[in-house]
Amino acid sequence: MTMGEKILNMRKARGWSQEELADRVGVSRQAVSRWESGSAKPEADKIIVLCDLFGVSADYLLRDNYAGERVPVMADQQEPVRQVTVKRRFLQIYAVCSVLALFALKFMSSVSPKAYISRKMLESGEIITQGDVVTGLLGFTLWYNLEWFLILALIGIAVGFVLIWQGSPILRKKTKSLFGHIRRK
């Protein structure tokens, strides 16, 4: 039995789709499809993850004519924790810190409210109306020249949303069906 056939059989024994296995290993669904068809082989680090997921030895997975025993796959076996890359962990920490930073800015802007009026408007001598004054969170950040900090925090929150979307196969599927439905109209 080839490695691809073994991966296919073990995946089906667990009742996982190719996409579910891909999410657990950290690759695309197409990569799993290529592994199962035999047109490609997983990289060494992915082989280790596959062995841990399925509870088999690397010998069993790599050797087509392996004669040793294979550890049986139990349906109720506890699933191993998904491997998280350093880059993904950094982005998660960045997203959490960004949310905290935005809350801190909002708190400081409510404790010490500032009204921002541009220098150009003050120097021109024009009459200042209420529409020319920036208050709240934006006024606070402009007053203390923290625009860069606010932008970094907003980018971090966007990164957090992307990470949540990537980590949830259900969310991705619903998003794809929603946008597919919109495109058809």
Buried (B, 14 or more C-beta within 10 A) or exposed (E): EEBBEBBBBBBEEBEBEBBBBBBBBBBEBEBBBBBBEEEBBBEEEBBBBBBBBBBBBEEBBEBEEBEEEBEEBEEEEEEEEEBEEEEBEEBBEBBEBBEEBBEEBEEBBEEEEBEBBEEEBEEEEEEEEEEEEBBBBBBBBBBBEBEEBBEBBEEBBEBBEEBEEEBEBEEBEEEEEEEEEEEEE
